Amino acid sequence: MAQSALSHQVRRLESELGVELLIRTTRSVEPTAAGELVAARARSVISETDALRFEIDELRGLMRGHVTVGALLFGGELDIPATLARFIETYPEIEVGLREGMAQRMIDRLLEGSLDLAFAMQAQPPDGLEALILSHEELVLATSPGHPLAGSGPLRLQALAGQPLIAFERGSSTRSVVEAALAAAGVVPRIALEANDLALVRGLVAQGIGAAIIPGSFAELPGPMISIRPLAPALGLDVALWWRQGRPLSPAAQAFVAFVTEHRVLR
């Protein structure tokens, strides 16, 4: 829909409801409190419409719908891209939308309703969300082969004091867990660089720019040569599928949860 046509429809809706739905400036457009309320109700209407279509299609032996999933496309031993591909192959009539982002951004999107489900690493389920545990991921120290901390045995966190670290940006589950563990060990982290792309982090580590605490299964994948060693005490995160607590899942989202449950990796 063209922007002019969309603006016209919104103004008609504002006129019909007798309230302003958007705050418009020359630089931005933001929803008012009434606009947020209308958007939330609209999402509920769309969800109910999707559910109705699903029930009708179910009577006809079909499975249709739409599900929007958030992911960093990395889930340790759980191959998220392969899982998405298998789901699409199994349910070709279900449209899958994908959004990328850090854990905190996923939480915000789930709570606001723009995401149905999200893959994420977690230490514990965030407030307001349901969590299906899919696998567990151990965090390890990654360094260049010639780094002073390179080795094979467990490394105490206190050894990281004063060492330049390459960290994920704030808002990521890994960053939160690492910062909490370092604080408990009395270590003030020296953050040299921040990056969210795991491949970039690995490349920076391999060049000797700094050490990084990263998911162990990613460290074992092909790539630039790095040294890996476990931490003491051990650090780990669960790989989970999140959805908003108390919000009924659409039939398509329910099908996705059921499918992922069958393919989770638990030990």
URLINGI-V677872 format. One record per residue. SS is DSSP state (2 for helix, 1 for strand, 0 for the rest). PSI is psi in whole degrees, 0 to 359 (none if undefined). NEAR is the number of other C-alpha atoms within 8 Angstrom. Layout:
BEGIN
ss: <SS;SS>
psi: <PSI;PSI>
near: <NEAR;NEAR>
END
This chain:
BEGIN
ss: <0;0;2;2;2;2;2;2;2;2;2;2;2;2;2;2;2;0;0;0;0;1;1;1;0;0;0;0;1;1;1;0;2;2;2;2;2;2;2;2;2;2;2;2;2;2;2;2;2;2;2;2;2;2;2;2;2;2;2;0;0;0;0;0;1;1;1;1;1;1;1;0;0;0;1;0;0;1;0;2;2;2;2;2;2;2;2;2;2;2;0;0;0;1;1;1;1;1;1;1;0;0;2;2;2;2;2;2;2;2;2;2;0;0;0;0;1;1;1;1;1;1;0;0;0;0;0;0;1;1;1;1;1;1;1;1;1;1;1;1;1;1;1;0;0;0;0;0;0;0;0;0;0;0;1;1;2;2;2;2;0;0;0;1;1;1;1;0;0;0;0;0;2;2;2;2;2;2;2;2;2;2;2;2;0;0;0;0;0;1;1;1;1;1;0;0;0;2;2;2;2;2;2;2;2;2;0;0;0;0;1;1;1;1;1;2;2;2;2;0;0;0;0;0;0;0;1;1;1;0;1;1;0;0;1;1;1;1;1;1;1;1;1;1;0;0;0;0;0;0;2;2;2;2;2;2;2;2;2;2;2;2;0;0;0;0;0>
psi: <135;151;321;319;321;316;320;318;319;318;324;319;320;319;320;320;340;23;159;128;335;141;114;128;179;343;340;165;123;147;144;178;320;323;320;319;315;319;317;316;322;319;321;319;316;319;317;322;318;320;320;315;320;314;322;315;325;322;330;3;25;160;109;177;191;138;133;123;138;146;154;3;24;125;39;233;343;117;96;314;319;323;316;318;318;323;315;323;322;323;73;341;355;123;127;121;146;132;140;149;169;170;313;323;322;317;313;317;324;316;328;348;4;350;143;317;160;135;137;161;141;149;324;155;132;155;139;3;147;151;132;113;129;324;177;143;123;141;141;163;128;130;170;154;330;7;146;333;2;143;198;330;167;140;128;143;332;337;346;355;127;352;135;130;144;118;154;156;157;142;346;147;319;315;317;315;317;315;319;318;319;320;318;331;1;23;126;113;142;94;114;319;155;136;148;338;119;323;321;316;315;317;320;320;314;331;359;15;331;173;161;147;115;165;133;319;330;322;335;354;160;145;189;145;126;162;139;136;147;167;154;117;159;145;141;162;147;142;124;160;124;151;162;132;134;357;119;134;143;160;322;319;322;318;322;316;315;320;314;324;321;336;12;160;101;141;none>
near: <4;5;6;6;8;9;8;8;8;9;8;8;8;11;8;6;6;6;7;9;13;9;9;7;6;4;4;6;8;7;10;10;7;10;11;10;8;9;8;9;8;8;9;8;8;8;9;9;8;12;10;8;10;14;8;8;11;9;7;6;6;8;11;12;12;11;14;12;13;13;13;10;7;8;12;13;9;11;9;9;7;7;11;8;8;8;10;11;7;6;9;7;7;12;10;9;8;8;8;8;9;10;11;9;9;13;9;8;10;14;9;7;9;8;12;13;14;13;13;12;12;11;9;5;8;6;4;7;10;9;9;8;8;13;14;11;13;11;14;13;12;16;17;14;9;7;8;4;5;13;7;7;6;8;9;9;13;9;6;9;10;7;9;11;12;17;13;10;9;6;10;11;12;11;12;10;10;10;9;8;10;13;9;7;8;7;11;8;12;9;9;9;7;9;11;9;6;8;6;9;12;13;9;11;16;13;7;11;9;12;14;12;11;11;11;11;10;9;11;6;6;4;5;7;7;12;10;12;13;12;13;9;6;8;12;9;12;13;15;13;12;12;11;12;7;4;5;4;8;11;10;14;12;9;8;10;8;8;9;9;9;6;7;9;8;6;3>
END
